[in-house]
Amino acid sequence: MTKKAQNFKKSKTGLWMSIGTTAFGAISVAKQAKLARQDNDTLRLVDAAVSAAAIVTGLAILYRELKRLGDEDVLLG
């Protein structure tokens, strides 16, 4: 069972799901930033900015992996 899960994680479907769930986390960060701006809470605003940077980095890594899978596919490349 764990072998199937590991293969799914490295599949295109698994990568697209990871991209979707990571992007979905951006909604939470946007809400956090909005509340921080309303409350003039600098510390929460910094936390939201760091979280947003982590989301962008995660999406970039997942996109790179998706491209790498596409490069290995003879029909796509």
All heavy atoms as a GROMACS GRO file, in nm:
protein
  578
    1MET      N    1   0.082  -0.120   0.000
    1MET     CA    2   0.000   0.000   0.000
    1MET      C    3   0.087   0.127   0.000
    1MET      O    4   0.057   0.221  -0.068
    1MET     CB    5  -0.092  -0.004   0.122
    1MET     CG    6  -0.186   0.112   0.128
    1MET     SD    7  -0.312   0.096   0.004
    1MET     CE    8  -0.418   0.228   0.048
    2THR      N    9   0.194   0.128   0.077
    2THR     CA   10   0.278   0.247   0.081
    2THR      C   11   0.349   0.270  -0.051
    2THR      O   12   0.378   0.383  -0.087
    2THR     CB   13   0.381   0.239   0.194
    2THR    OG1   14   0.463   0.123   0.175
    2THR    CG2   15   0.315   0.233   0.330
    3LYS      N   16   0.378   0.164  -0.123
    3LYS     CA   17   0.443   0.178  -0.254
    3LYS      C   18   0.350   0.251  -0.351
    3LYS      O   19   0.393   0.337  -0.427
    3LYS     CB   20   0.480   0.039  -0.308
    3LYS     CG   21   0.559   0.042  -0.435
    3LYS     CD   22   0.698   0.094  -0.412
    3LYS     CE   23   0.780   0.076  -0.539
    3LYS     NZ   24   0.905   0.145  -0.532
    4LYS      N   25   0.220   0.217  -0.345
    4LYS     CA   26   0.123   0.286  -0.430
    4LYS      C   27   0.116   0.434  -0.395
    4LYS      O   28   0.108   0.519  -0.481
    4LYS     CB   29  -0.017   0.224  -0.415
    4LYS     CG   30  -0.039   0.101  -0.495
    4LYS     CD   31  -0.184   0.060  -0.484
    4LYS     CE   32  -0.215  -0.055  -0.575
    4LYS     NZ   33  -0.356  -0.093  -0.567
    5ALA      N   34   0.117   0.463  -0.267
    5ALA     CA   35   0.109   0.603  -0.223
    5ALA      C   36   0.233   0.681  -0.267
    5ALA      O   37   0.223   0.796  -0.308
    5ALA     CB   38   0.094   0.610  -0.072
    6GLN      N   39   0.349   0.619  -0.262
    6GLN     CA   40   0.471   0.688  -0.305
    6GLN      C   41   0.469   0.712  -0.455
    6GLN      O   42   0.511   0.817  -0.501
    6GLN     CB   43   0.594   0.606  -0.267
    6GLN     CG   44   0.622   0.608  -0.118
    6GLN     CD   45   0.738   0.519  -0.081
    6GLN    OE1   46   0.783   0.438  -0.160
    6GLN    NE2   47   0.785   0.532   0.042
    7ASN      N   48   0.421   0.615  -0.531
    7ASN     CA   49   0.413   0.633  -0.675
    7ASN      C   50   0.310   0.739  -0.712
    7ASN      O   51   0.328   0.813  -0.807
    7ASN     CB   52   0.379   0.501  -0.745
    7ASN     CG   53   0.495   0.405  -0.743
    7ASN    OD1   54   0.609   0.445  -0.727
    7ASN    ND2   55   0.466   0.277  -0.758
    8PHE      N   56   0.199   0.748  -0.635
    8PHE     CA   57   0.098   0.849  -0.663
    8PHE      C   58   0.154   0.988  -0.639
    8PHE      O   59   0.126   1.081  -0.714
    8PHE     CB   60  -0.026   0.827  -0.575
    8PHE     CG   61  -0.132   0.930  -0.596
    8PHE    CD1   62  -0.210   0.928  -0.710
    8PHE    CD2   63  -0.154   1.030  -0.503
    8PHE    CE1   64  -0.308   1.023  -0.730
    8PHE    CE2   65  -0.251   1.125  -0.523
    8PHE     CZ   66  -0.329   1.122  -0.637
    9LYS      N   67   0.234   1.002  -0.535
    9LYS     CA   68   0.292   1.133  -0.502
    9LYS      C   69   0.380   1.184  -0.616
    9LYS      O   70   0.390   1.303  -0.639
    9LYS     CB   71   0.371   1.123  -0.373
    9LYS     CG   72   0.419   1.254  -0.318
    9LYS     CD   73   0.488   1.236  -0.186
    9LYS     CE   74   0.536   1.369  -0.133
    9LYS     NZ   75   0.609   1.356  -0.008
   10LYS      N   76   0.445   1.094  -0.688
   10LYS     CA   77   0.533   1.135  -0.797
   10LYS      C   78   0.464   1.131  -0.932
   10LYS      O   79   0.528   1.153  -1.034
   10LYS     CB   80   0.657   1.046  -0.798
   10LYS     CG   81   0.740   1.065  -0.673
   10LYS     CD   82   0.868   0.990  -0.680
   10LYS     CE   83   0.945   1.016  -0.551
   10LYS     NZ   84   1.084   0.992  -0.564
   11SER      N   85   0.335   1.106  -0.934
   11SER     CA   86   0.262   1.104  -1.060
   11SER      C   87   0.211   1.245  -1.092
   11SER      O   88   0.211   1.334  -1.006
   11SER     CB   89   0.144   1.008  -1.051
   11SER     OG   90   0.044   1.060  -0.965
   12LYS      N   91   0.168   1.263  -1.216
   12LYS     CA   92   0.114   1.395  -1.255
   12LYS      C   93  -0.010   1.428  -1.175
   12LYS      O   94  -0.028   1.542  -1.132
   12LYS     CB   95   0.083   1.396  -1.404
   12LYS     CG   96   0.205   1.410  -1.489
   12LYS     CD   97   0.167   1.430  -1.633
   12LYS     CE   98   0.292   1.442  -1.716
   12LYS     NZ   99   0.264   1.474  -1.854
   13THR      N  100  -0.096   1.329  -1.154
   13THR     CA  101  -0.218   1.352  -1.076
   13THR      C  102  -0.184   1.394  -0.935
   13THR      O  103  -0.243   1.488  -0.879
   13THR     CB  104  -0.306   1.226  -1.075
   13THR    OG1  105  -0.328   1.184  -1.210
   13THR    CG2  106  -0.437   1.251  -1.007
   14GLY      N  107  -0.088   1.326  -0.874
   14GLY     CA  108  -0.046   1.360  -0.739
   14GLY      C  109   0.013   1.499  -0.730
   14GLY      O  110  -0.013   1.574  -0.635
   15LEU      N  111   0.092   1.535  -0.830
   15LEU     CA  112   0.151   1.670  -0.831
   15LEU      C  113   0.044   1.776  -0.848
   15LEU      O  114   0.049   1.881  -0.784
   15LEU     CB  115   0.257   1.681  -0.941
   15LEU     CG  116   0.390   1.612  -0.910
   15LEU    CD1  117   0.480   1.614  -1.032
   15LEU    CD2  118   0.459   1.683  -0.794
   16TRP      N  119  -0.053   1.752  -0.936
   16TRP     CA  120  -0.161   1.849  -0.954
   16TRP      C  121  -0.243   1.864  -0.826
   16TRP      O  122  -0.284   1.974  -0.791
   16TRP     CB  123  -0.251   1.811  -1.071
   16TRP     CG  124  -0.195   1.852  -1.203
   16TRP    CD1  125  -0.148   1.773  -1.302
   16TRP    CD2  126  -0.177   1.988  -1.250
   16TRP    NE1  127  -0.102   1.848  -1.407
   16TRP    CE2  128  -0.118   1.981  -1.378
   16TRP    CE3  129  -0.203   2.112  -1.196
   16TRP    CZ2  130  -0.088   2.094  -1.453
   16TRP    CZ3  131  -0.171   2.225  -1.270
   16TRP    CH2  132  -0.116   2.215  -1.396
   17MET      N  133  -0.266   1.753  -0.756
   17MET     CA  134  -0.338   1.761  -0.628
   17MET      C  135  -0.258   1.841  -0.526
   17MET      O  136  -0.314   1.921  -0.451
   17MET     CB  137  -0.370   1.622  -0.576
   17MET     CG  138  -0.485   1.556  -0.648
   17MET     SD  139  -0.534   1.402  -0.573
   17MET     CE  140  -0.588   1.455  -0.412
   18SER      N  141  -0.127   1.820  -0.524
   18SER     CA  142  -0.042   1.895  -0.431
   18SER      C  143  -0.043   2.044  -0.464
   18SER      O  144  -0.048   2.128  -0.375
   18SER     CB  145   0.101   1.842  -0.437
   18SER     OG  146   0.108   1.711  -0.390
   19ILE      N  147  -0.040   2.076  -0.592
   19ILE     CA  148  -0.046   2.216  -0.634
   19ILE      C  149  -0.179   2.278  -0.590
   19ILE      O  150  -0.183   2.390  -0.538
   19ILE     CB  151  -0.026   2.229  -0.786
   19ILE    CG1  152   0.121   2.200  -0.822
   19ILE    CG2  153  -0.066   2.368  -0.836
   19ILE    CD1  154   0.148   2.189  -0.971
   20GLY      N  155  -0.287   2.203  -0.609
   20GLY     CA  156  -0.419   2.254  -0.570
   20GLY      C  157  -0.431   2.277  -0.421
   20GLY      O  158  -0.483   2.380  -0.377
   21THR      N  159  -0.385   2.182  -0.341
   21THR     CA  160  -0.396   2.198  -0.196
   21THR      C  161  -0.304   2.308  -0.145
   21THR      O  162  -0.340   2.382  -0.053
   21THR     CB  163  -0.365   2.066  -0.123
   21THR    OG1  164  -0.237   2.018  -0.162
   21THR    CG2  165  -0.469   1.961  -0.151
   22THR      N  166  -0.188   2.323  -0.207
   22THR     CA  167  -0.098   2.431  -0.167
   22THR      C  168  -0.158   2.567  -0.202
   22THR      O  169  -0.154   2.661  -0.123
   22THR     CB  170   0.039   2.415  -0.235
   22THR    OG1  171   0.092   2.286  -0.202
   22THR    CG2  172   0.137   2.521  -0.189
   23ALA      N  173  -0.216   2.576  -0.321
   23ALA     CA  174  -0.281   2.701  -0.362
   23ALA      C  175  -0.402   2.731  -0.274
   23ALA      O  176  -0.432   2.848  -0.245
   23ALA     CB  177  -0.321   2.694  -0.509
   24PHE      N  178  -0.471   2.627  -0.231
   24PHE     CA  179  -0.587   2.646  -0.142
   24PHE      C  180  -0.543   2.708  -0.010
   24PHE      O  181  -0.618   2.785   0.051
   24PHE     CB  182  -0.656   2.512  -0.119
   24PHE     CG  183  -0.788   2.523  -0.051
   24PHE    CD1  184  -0.897   2.577  -0.117
   24PHE    CD2  185  -0.804   2.480   0.079
   24PHE    CE1  186  -1.020   2.588  -0.055
   24PHE    CE2  187  -0.925   2.490   0.142
   24PHE     CZ  188  -1.034   2.544   0.076
   25GLY      N  189  -0.421   2.679   0.034
   25GLY     CA  190  -0.368   2.739   0.156
   25GLY      C  191  -0.350   2.889   0.143
   25GLY      O  192  -0.346   2.961   0.242
   26ALA      N  193  -0.342   2.938   0.020
   26ALA     CA  194  -0.327   3.083  -0.003
   26ALA      C  195  -0.451   3.158   0.044
   26ALA      O  196  -0.441   3.274   0.084
   26ALA     CB  197  -0.301   3.110  -0.150
   27ILE      N  198  -0.566   3.094   0.042
   27ILE     CA  199  -0.690   3.158   0.090
   27ILE      C  200  -0.677   3.191   0.238
   27ILE      O  201  -0.711   3.301   0.282
   27ILE     CB  202  -0.812   3.069   0.062
   27ILE    CG1  203  -0.830   3.052  -0.088
   27ILE    CG2  204  -0.938   3.124   0.127
   27ILE    CD1  205  -0.932   2.947  -0.127
   28SER      N  206  -0.626   3.096   0.314
   28SER     CA  207  -0.607   3.118   0.458
   28SER      C  208  -0.508   3.229   0.485
   28SER      O  209  -0.528   3.312   0.573
   28SER     CB  210  -0.560   2.988   0.522
   28SER     OG  211  -0.529   3.008   0.657
   29VAL      N  212  -0.401   3.233   0.408
   29VAL     CA  213  -0.300   3.337   0.426
   29VAL      C  214  -0.357   3.474   0.389
   29VAL      O  215  -0.329   3.573   0.456
   29VAL     CB  216  -0.174   3.304   0.342
   29VAL    CG1  217  -0.076   3.419   0.343
   29VAL    CG2  218  -0.108   3.178   0.395
   30ALA      N  219  -0.438   3.479   0.286
   30ALA     CA  220  -0.500   3.607   0.247
   30ALA      C  221  -0.593   3.658   0.356
   30ALA      O  222  -0.593   3.778   0.388
   30ALA     CB  223  -0.576   3.590   0.116
   31LYS      N  224  -0.670   3.567   0.417
   31LYS     CA  225  -0.758   3.607   0.527
   31LYS      C  226  -0.676   3.656   0.646
   31LYS      O  227  -0.712   3.756   0.711
   31LYS     CB  228  -0.845   3.489   0.570
   31LYS     CG  229  -0.955   3.456   0.474
   31LYS     CD  230  -1.037   3.339   0.524
   31LYS     CE  231  -1.145   3.300   0.426
   31LYS     NZ  232  -1.223   3.184   0.473
   32GLN      N  233  -0.566   3.587   0.674
   32GLN     CA  234  -0.479   3.626   0.784
   32GLN      C  235  -0.420   3.765   0.760
   32GLN      O  236  -0.416   3.848   0.850
   32GLN     CB  237  -0.367   3.523   0.801
   32GLN     CG  238  -0.273   3.551   0.915
   32GLN     CD  239  -0.160   3.450   0.923
   32GLN    OE1  240  -0.148   3.362   0.840
   32GLN    NE2  241  -0.078   3.464   1.025
   33ALA      N  242  -0.378   3.791   0.639
   33ALA     CA  243  -0.321   3.922   0.606
   33ALA      C  244  -0.427   4.032   0.616
   33ALA      O  245  -0.399   4.142   0.665
   33ALA     CB  246  -0.261   3.919   0.467
   34LYS      N  247  -0.547   4.002   0.570
   34LYS     CA  248  -0.655   4.101   0.576
   34LYS      C  249  -0.686   4.138   0.721
   34LYS      O  250  -0.700   4.257   0.755
   34LYS     CB  251  -0.779   4.045   0.506
   34LYS     CG  252  -0.894   4.140   0.502
   34LYS     CD  253  -1.013   4.080   0.429
   34LYS     CE  254  -1.132   4.174   0.431
   34LYS     NZ  255  -1.248   4.115   0.364
   35LEU      N  256  -0.697   4.037   0.807
   35LEU     CA  257  -0.724   4.064   0.949
   35LEU      C  258  -0.608   4.140   1.014
   35LEU      O  259  -0.630   4.229   1.097
   35LEU     CB  260  -0.749   3.933   1.024
   35LEU     CG  261  -0.882   3.865   0.998
   35LEU    CD1  262  -0.888   3.730   1.067
   35LEU    CD2  263  -0.996   3.953   1.045
   36ALA      N  264  -0.487   4.106   0.977
   36ALA     CA  265  -0.370   4.175   1.033
   36ALA      C  266  -0.369   4.322   0.994
   36ALA      O  267  -0.335   4.409   1.074
   36ALA     CB  268  -0.242   4.106   0.987
   37ARG      N  269  -0.407   4.350   0.869
   37ARG     CA  270  -0.412   4.490   0.825
   37ARG      C  271  -0.523   4.567   0.897
   37ARG      O  272  -0.505   4.683   0.934
   37ARG     CB  273  -0.433   4.498   0.674
   37ARG     CG  274  -0.301   4.488   0.599
   37ARG     CD  275  -0.318   4.513   0.451
   37ARG     NE  276  -0.327   4.382   0.387
   37ARG     CZ  277  -0.424   4.343   0.306
   37ARG    NH1  278  -0.521   4.423   0.275
   37ARG    NH2  279  -0.424   4.223   0.254
   38GLN      N  280  -0.637   4.501   0.918
   38GLN     CA  281  -0.748   4.567   0.988
   38GLN      C  282  -0.711   4.598   1.132
   38GLN      O  283  -0.749   4.702   1.185
   38GLN     CB  284  -0.872   4.479   0.984
   38GLN     CG  285  -0.940   4.473   0.850
   38GLN     CD  286  -1.056   4.376   0.849
   38GLN    OE1  287  -1.077   4.300   0.943
   38GLN    NE2  288  -1.132   4.377   0.740
   39ASP      N  289  -0.638   4.505   1.197
   39ASP     CA  290  -0.601   4.523   1.337
   39ASP      C  291  -0.470   4.598   1.355
   39ASP      O  292  -0.427   4.620   1.469
   39ASP     CB  293  -0.590   4.387   1.406
   39ASP     CG  294  -0.722   4.313   1.413
   39ASP    OD1  295  -0.828   4.378   1.399
   39ASP    OD2  296  -0.720   4.189   1.431
   40ASN      N  297  -0.405   4.636   1.245
   40ASN     CA  298  -0.272   4.699   1.251
   40ASN      C  299  -0.174   4.615   1.331
   40ASN      O  300  -0.096   4.666   1.410
   40ASN     CB  301  -0.281   4.841   1.308
   40ASN     CG  302  -0.350   4.935   1.213
   40ASN    OD1  303  -0.342   4.918   1.092
   40ASN    ND2  304  -0.419   5.034   1.268
   41ASP      N  305  -0.178   4.484   1.310
   41ASP     CA  306  -0.092   4.391   1.381
   41ASP      C  307   0.027   4.356   1.291
   41ASP      O  308   0.016   4.275   1.200
   41ASP     CB  309  -0.170   4.266   1.418
   41ASP     CG  310  -0.094   4.175   1.513
   41ASP    OD1  311   0.028   4.193   1.529
   41ASP    OD2  312  -0.159   4.085   1.572
   42THR      N  313   0.138   4.420   1.317
   42THR     CA  314   0.256   4.402   1.233
   42THR      C  315   0.311   4.260   1.239
   42THR      O  316   0.351   4.204   1.137
   42THR     CB  317   0.367   4.500   1.276
   42THR    OG1  318   0.313   4.632   1.278
   42THR    CG2  319   0.485   4.495   1.181
   43LEU      N  320   0.309   4.200   1.355
   43LEU     CA  321   0.363   4.065   1.370
   43LEU      C  322   0.282   3.963   1.289
   43LEU      O  323   0.339   3.877   1.222
   43LEU     CB  324   0.368   4.026   1.517
   43LEU     CG  325   0.442   3.898   1.551
   43LEU    CD1  326   0.586   3.905   1.502
   43LEU    CD2  327   0.438   3.873   1.701
   44ARG      N  328   0.151   3.974   1.294
   44ARG     CA  329   0.067   3.884   1.213
   44ARG      C  330   0.084   3.911   1.064
   44ARG      O  331   0.078   3.819   0.983
   44ARG     CB  332  -0.080   3.900   1.251
   44ARG     CG  333  -0.117   3.830   1.377
   44ARG     CD  334  -0.265   3.830   1.396
   44ARG     NE  335  -0.301   3.770   1.523
   44ARG     CZ  336  -0.422   3.770   1.571
   44ARG    NH1  337  -0.520   3.827   1.504
   44ARG    NH2  338  -0.447   3.714   1.687
   45LEU      N  339   0.106   4.035   1.028
   45LEU     CA  340   0.129   4.069   0.887
   45LEU      C  341   0.261   4.009   0.838
   45LEU      O  342   0.267   3.956   0.726
   45LEU     CB  343   0.128   4.220   0.868
   45LEU     CG  344   0.117   4.271   0.726
   45LEU    CD1  345  -0.008   4.218   0.658
   45LEU    CD2  346   0.116   4.422   0.724
   46VAL      N  347   0.362   4.013   0.921
   46VAL     CA  348   0.490   3.951   0.885
   46VAL      C  349   0.473   3.800   0.874
   46VAL      O  350   0.525   3.737   0.781
   46VAL     CB  351   0.600   3.987   0.989
   46VAL    CG1  352   0.724   3.902   0.970
   46VAL    CG2  353   0.634   4.134   0.981
   47ASP      N  354   0.397   3.741   0.965
   47ASP     CA  355   0.370   3.597   0.959
   47ASP      C  356   0.298   3.560   0.830
   47ASP      O  357   0.331   3.460   0.765
   47ASP     CB  358   0.288   3.554   1.080
   47ASP     CG  359   0.263   3.404   1.085
   47ASP    OD1  360   0.357   3.327   1.053
   47ASP    OD2  361   0.151   3.364   1.118
   48ALA      N  362   0.202   3.640   0.790
   48ALA     CA  363   0.129   3.616   0.665
   48ALA      C  364   0.222   3.628   0.545
   48ALA      O  365   0.213   3.550   0.450
   48ALA     CB  366   0.012   3.712   0.652
   49ALA      N  367   0.313   3.724   0.548
   49ALA     CA  368   0.406   3.742   0.437
   49ALA      C  369   0.502   3.623   0.426
   49ALA      O  370   0.530   3.574   0.316
   49ALA     CB  371   0.486   3.872   0.455
   50VAL      N  372   0.550   3.574   0.539
   50VAL     CA  373   0.639   3.458   0.539
   50VAL      C  374   0.564   3.334   0.490
   50VAL      O  375   0.617   3.255   0.412
   50VAL     CB  376   0.701   3.437   0.679
   50VAL    CG1  377   0.774   3.304   0.688
   50VAL    CG2  378   0.794   3.551   0.714
   51SER      N  379   0.441   3.319   0.534
   51SER     CA  380   0.359   3.206   0.489
   51SER      C  381   0.333   3.214   0.339
   51SER      O  382   0.336   3.113   0.269
   51SER     CB  383   0.226   3.204   0.564
   51SER     OG  384   0.246   3.183   0.701
   52ALA      N  385   0.308   3.333   0.289
   52ALA     CA  386   0.286   3.352   0.145
   52ALA      C  387   0.412   3.317   0.067
   52ALA      O  388   0.404   3.253  -0.039
   52ALA     CB  389   0.243   3.495   0.116
   53ALA      N  390   0.527   3.355   0.120
   53ALA     CA  391   0.653   3.321   0.053
   53ALA      C  392   0.674   3.169   0.051
   53ALA      O  393   0.721   3.113  -0.049
   53ALA     CB  394   0.770   3.389   0.123
   54ALA      N  395   0.636   3.102   0.158
   54ALA     CA  396   0.647   2.956   0.163
   54ALA      C  397   0.554   2.890   0.061
   54ALA      O  398   0.591   2.792  -0.004
   54ALA     CB  399   0.616   2.906   0.303
   55ILE      N  400   0.434   2.945   0.045
   55ILE     CA  401   0.341   2.891  -0.053
   55ILE      C  402   0.394   2.910  -0.194
   55ILE      O  403   0.390   2.818  -0.277
   55ILE     CB  404   0.202   2.956  -0.035
   55ILE    CG1  405   0.136   2.902   0.091
   55ILE    CG2  406   0.114   2.931  -0.157
   55ILE    CD1  407   0.006   2.968   0.127
   56VAL      N  408   0.447   3.026  -0.223
   56VAL     CA  409   0.502   3.052  -0.357
   56VAL      C  410   0.620   2.960  -0.385
   56VAL      O  411   0.630   2.902  -0.495
   56VAL     CB  412   0.545   3.201  -0.369
   56VAL    CG1  413   0.626   3.224  -0.495
   56VAL    CG2  414   0.422   3.291  -0.367
   57THR      N  415   0.706   2.941  -0.287
   57THR     CA  416   0.820   2.851  -0.304
   57THR      C  417   0.773   2.708  -0.326
   57THR      O  418   0.824   2.637  -0.414
   57THR     CB  419   0.913   2.857  -0.182
   57THR    OG1  420   0.952   2.993  -0.161
   57THR    CG2  421   1.035   2.771  -0.201
   58GLY      N  422   0.675   2.664  -0.248
   58GLY     CA  423   0.621   2.529  -0.264
   58GLY      C  424   0.560   2.508  -0.400
   58GLY      O  425   0.580   2.403  -0.463
   59LEU      N  426   0.486   2.607  -0.448
   59LEU     CA  427   0.426   2.596  -0.582
   59LEU      C  428   0.533   2.591  -0.690
   59LEU      O  429   0.520   2.516  -0.787
   59LEU     CB  430   0.331   2.713  -0.607
   59LEU     CG  431   0.198   2.707  -0.534
   59LEU    CD1  432   0.121   2.838  -0.554
   59LEU    CD2  433   0.115   2.589  -0.579
   60ALA      N  434   0.640   2.667  -0.673
   60ALA     CA  435   0.749   2.666  -0.772
   60ALA      C  436   0.818   2.529  -0.776
   60ALA      O  437   0.849   2.478  -0.883
   60ALA     CB  438   0.850   2.775  -0.739
   61ILE      N  439   0.838   2.470  -0.660
   61ILE     CA  440   0.900   2.337  -0.655
   61ILE      C  441   0.809   2.233  -0.720
   61ILE      O  442   0.855   2.148  -0.797
   61ILE     CB  443   0.934   2.299  -0.509
   61ILE    CG1  444   1.049   2.386  -0.458
   61ILE    CG2  445   0.969   2.150  -0.497
   61ILE    CD1  446   1.073   2.374  -0.310
   62LEU      N  447   0.681   2.238  -0.688
   62LEU     CA  448   0.587   2.143  -0.748
   62LEU      C  449   0.578   2.161  -0.899
   62LEU      O  450   0.571   2.063  -0.975
   62LEU     CB  451   0.449   2.158  -0.684
   62LEU     CG  452   0.440   2.108  -0.540
   62LEU    CD1  453   0.309   2.153  -0.477
   62LEU    CD2  454   0.454   1.958  -0.533
   63TYR      N  455   0.580   2.285  -0.946
   63TYR     CA  456   0.577   2.312  -1.090
   63TYR      C  457   0.702   2.255  -1.158
   63TYR      O  458   0.694   2.197  -1.266
   63TYR     CB  459   0.564   2.462  -1.115
   63TYR     CG  460   0.562   2.497  -1.262
   63TYR    CD1  461   0.449   2.470  -1.338
   63TYR    CD2  462   0.672   2.555  -1.324
   63TYR    CE1  463   0.446   2.502  -1.474
   63TYR    CE2  464   0.670   2.586  -1.457
   63TYR     CZ  465   0.556   2.560  -1.532
   63TYR     OH  466   0.555   2.590  -1.667
   64ARG      N  467   0.816   2.272  -1.092
   64ARG     CA  468   0.940   2.218  -1.148
   64ARG      C  469   0.932   2.066  -1.159
   64ARG      O  470   0.974   2.008  -1.259
   64ARG     CB  471   1.058   2.258  -1.059
   64ARG     CG  472   1.191   2.207  -1.113
   64ARG     CD  473   1.305   2.242  -1.024
   64ARG     NE  474   1.291   2.171  -0.897
   64ARG     CZ  475   1.369   2.192  -0.792
   64ARG    NH1  476   1.461   2.284  -0.796
   64ARG    NH2  477   1.351   2.124  -0.682
   65GLU      N  478   0.878   2.000  -1.059
   65GLU     CA  479   0.862   1.855  -1.063
   65GLU      C  480   0.766   1.813  -1.174
   65GLU      O  481   0.787   1.713  -1.241
   65GLU     CB  482   0.813   1.801  -0.928
   65GLU     CG  483   0.917   1.809  -0.819
   65GLU     CD  484   1.042   1.728  -0.848
   65GLU    OE1  485   1.029   1.613  -0.896
   65GLU    OE2  486   1.153   1.779  -0.826
   66LEU      N  487   0.661   1.891  -1.192
   66LEU     CA  488   0.564   1.862  -1.297
   66LEU      C  489   0.630   1.875  -1.435
   66LEU      O  490   0.609   1.791  -1.523
   66LEU     CB  491   0.445   1.957  -1.287
   66LEU     CG  492   0.325   1.927  -1.373
   66LEU    CD1  493   0.264   1.794  -1.336
   66LEU    CD2  494   0.222   2.037  -1.359
   67LYS      N  495   0.712   1.977  -1.453
   67LYS     CA  496   0.784   1.993  -1.579
   67LYS      C  497   0.884   1.880  -1.599
   67LYS      O  498   0.902   1.831  -1.711
   67LYS     CB  499   0.857   2.127  -1.583
   67LYS     CG  500   0.764   2.245  -1.610
   67LYS     CD  501   0.843   2.368  -1.638
   67LYS     CE  502   0.920   2.346  -1.763
   67LYS     NZ  503   0.922   2.445  -1.863
   68ARG      N  504   0.948   1.837  -1.492
   68ARG     CA  505   1.045   1.728  -1.501
   68ARG      C  506   0.976   1.599  -1.546
   68ARG      O  507   1.031   1.524  -1.626
   68ARG     CB  508   1.114   1.708  -1.367
   68ARG     CG  509   1.230   1.613  -1.373
   68ARG     CD  510   1.306   1.609  -1.244
   68ARG     NE  511   1.374   1.737  -1.224
   68ARG     CZ  512   1.416   1.781  -1.107
   68ARG    NH1  513   1.397   1.709  -0.998
   68ARG    NH2  514   1.477   1.897  -1.096
   69LEU      N  515   0.856   1.574  -1.494
   69LEU     CA  516   0.780   1.457  -1.538
   69LEU      C  517   0.742   1.469  -1.685
   69LEU      O  518   0.745   1.372  -1.760
   69LEU     CB  519   0.654   1.438  -1.454
   69LEU     CG  520   0.669   1.369  -1.322
   69LEU    CD1  521   0.535   1.363  -1.249
   69LEU    CD2  522   0.726   1.230  -1.335
   70GLY      N  523   0.709   1.591  -1.727
   70GLY     CA  524   0.673   1.614  -1.867
   70GLY      C  525   0.790   1.596  -1.960
   70GLY      O  526   0.775   1.549  -2.072
   71ASP      N  527   0.911   1.631  -1.914
   71ASP     CA  528   1.030   1.615  -1.997
   71ASP      C  529   1.064   1.468  -2.019
   71ASP      O  530   1.120   1.432  -2.122
   71ASP     CB  531   1.151   1.685  -1.932
   71ASP     CG  532   1.139   1.836  -1.936
   71ASP    OD1  533   1.055   1.886  -2.015
   71ASP    OD2  534   1.211   1.903  -1.861
   72GLU      N  535   1.028   1.382  -1.923
   72GLU     CA  536   1.055   1.240  -1.937
   72GLU      C  537   0.956   1.171  -2.030
   72GLU      O  538   0.982   1.063  -2.078
   72GLU     CB  539   1.052   1.174  -1.800
   72GLU     CG  540   1.166   1.219  -1.708
   72GLU     CD  541   1.151   1.168  -1.567
   72GLU    OE1  542   1.054   1.092  -1.541
   72GLU    OE2  543   1.236   1.202  -1.484
   73ASP      N  544   0.844   1.234  -2.053
   73ASP     CA  545   0.740   1.175  -2.138
   73ASP      C  546   0.773   1.201  -2.284
   73ASP      O  547   0.785   1.315  -2.327
   73ASP     CB  548   0.603   1.235  -2.104
   73ASP     CG  549   0.489   1.159  -2.165
   73ASP    OD1  550   0.514   1.067  -2.245
   73ASP    OD2  551   0.373   1.191  -2.132
   74VAL      N  552   0.787   1.096  -2.361
   74VAL     CA  553   0.826   1.107  -2.502
   74VAL      C  554   0.717   1.178  -2.582
   74VAL      O  555   0.745   1.259  -2.671
   74VAL     CB  556   0.854   0.968  -2.561
   74VAL    CG1  557   0.886   0.976  -2.710
   74VAL    CG2  558   0.967   0.901  -2.486
   75LEU      N  559   0.591   1.152  -2.551
   75LEU     CA  560   0.482   1.211  -2.627
   75LEU      C  561   0.465   1.360  -2.601
   75LEU      O  562   0.422   1.435  -2.687
   75LEU     CB  563   0.350   1.138  -2.596
   75LEU     CG  564   0.345   0.991  -2.637
   75LEU    CD1  565   0.216   0.929  -2.589
   75LEU    CD2  566   0.359   0.976  -2.786
   76LEU      N  567   0.501   1.405  -2.479
   76LEU     CA  568   0.486   1.547  -2.446
   76LEU      C  569   0.607   1.628  -2.488
   76LEU      O  570   0.596   1.748  -2.513
   76LEU     CB  571   0.463   1.564  -2.296
   76LEU     CG  572   0.330   1.514  -2.241
   76LEU    CD1  573   0.327   1.529  -2.091
   76LEU    CD2  574   0.216   1.589  -2.305
   77GLY      N  575   0.724   1.571  -2.491
   77GLY     CA  576   0.846   1.646  -2.512
   77GLY      C  577   0.879   1.660  -2.655
   77GLY      O  578   0.938   1.742  -2.709
   0.00000   0.00000   0.00000
